[in-house]
Amino acid sequence: MKENGGIVATIDAELKTRIKKSGGSVLSVASDKIVLEPSKL
């Protein structure tokens, strides 16, 4: 994740935060919406 980035789908809030801090993006799925949350630079 740190070297190449990436996209991960998860419902774990702590893991989501760690992924974003490492440069990855997270897909959030709720109801009928899919949202791409980019990494925090």
C-alpha positions as protocol buffer text, in pm:
chain_id: "A"
residue {
  index: 1
  type: MET
  ca { x: 0 y: 0 z: 0 }
}
residue {
  index: 2
  type: LYS
  ca { x: 276 y: 245 z: 92 }
}
residue {
  index: 3
  type: GLU
  ca { x: 473 y: 192 z: -231 }
}
residue {
  index: 4
  type: ASN
  ca { x: 200 y: 151 z: -494 }
}
residue {
  index: 5
  type: GLY
  ca { x: -118 y: 293 z: -341 }
}
residue {
  index: 6
  type: GLY
  ca { x: -437 y: 104 z: -411 }
}
residue {
  index: 7
  type: ILE
  ca { x: -808 y: 81 z: -340 }
}
residue {
  index: 8
  type: VAL
  ca { x: -953 y: -125 z: -56 }
}
residue {
  index: 9
  type: ALA
  ca { x: -1314 y: -186 z: 49 }
}
residue {
  index: 10
  type: THR
  ca { x: -1365 y: -227 z: 427 }
}
residue {
  index: 11
  type: ILE
  ca { x: -1613 y: -154 z: 704 }
}
residue {
  index: 12
  type: ASP
  ca { x: -1344 y: -135 z: 976 }
}
residue {
  index: 13
  type: ALA
  ca { x: -1304 y: 235 z: 1068 }
}
residue {
  index: 14
  type: GLU
  ca { x: -954 y: 193 z: 1215 }
}
residue {
  index: 15
  type: LEU
  ca { x: -830 y: 0 z: 912 }
}
residue {
  index: 16
  type: LYS
  ca { x: -985 y: 261 z: 682 }
}
residue {
  index: 17
  type: THR
  ca { x: -791 y: 537 z: 861 }
}
residue {
  index: 18
  type: ARG
  ca { x: -464 y: 343 z: 839 }
}
residue {
  index: 19
  type: ILE
  ca { x: -513 y: 273 z: 468 }
}
residue {
  index: 20
  type: LYS
  ca { x: -577 y: 641 z: 394 }
}
residue {
  index: 21
  type: LYS
  ca { x: -270 y: 749 z: 592 }
}
residue {
  index: 22
  type: SER
  ca { x: -62 y: 498 z: 394 }
}
residue {
  index: 23
  type: GLY
  ca { x: -166 y: 654 z: 63 }
}
residue {
  index: 24
  type: GLY
  ca { x: -448 y: 419 z: -37 }
}
residue {
  index: 25
  type: SER
  ca { x: -809 y: 495 z: -117 }
}
residue {
  index: 26
  type: VAL
  ca { x: -1119 y: 339 z: 39 }
}
residue {
  index: 27
  type: LEU
  ca { x: -1450 y: 246 z: -122 }
}
residue {
  index: 28
  type: SER
  ca { x: -1743 y: 314 z: 111 }
}
residue {
  index: 29
  type: VAL
  ca { x: -2067 y: 132 z: 35 }
}
residue {
  index: 30
  type: ALA
  ca { x: -2390 y: 251 z: 199 }
}
residue {
  index: 31
  type: SER
  ca { x: -2748 y: 194 z: 87 }
}
residue {
  index: 32
  type: ASP
  ca { x: -2742 y: 243 z: -290 }
}
residue {
  index: 33
  type: LYS
  ca { x: -2428 y: 460 z: -305 }
}
residue {
  index: 34
  type: ILE
  ca { x: -2062 y: 378 z: -356 }
}
residue {
  index: 35
  type: VAL
  ca { x: -1820 y: 654 z: -256 }
}
residue {
  index: 36
  type: LEU
  ca { x: -1446 y: 664 z: -327 }
}
residue {
  index: 37
  type: GLU
  ca { x: -1263 y: 826 z: -35 }
}
residue {
  index: 38
  type: PRO
  ca { x: -919 y: 939 z: -156 }
}
residue {
  index: 39
  type: SER
  ca { x: -609 y: 917 z: 60 }
}
residue {
  index: 40
  type: LYS
  ca { x: -517 y: 1205 z: 287 }
}
residue {
  index: 41
  type: LEU
  ca { x: -208 y: 1378 z: 154 }
}
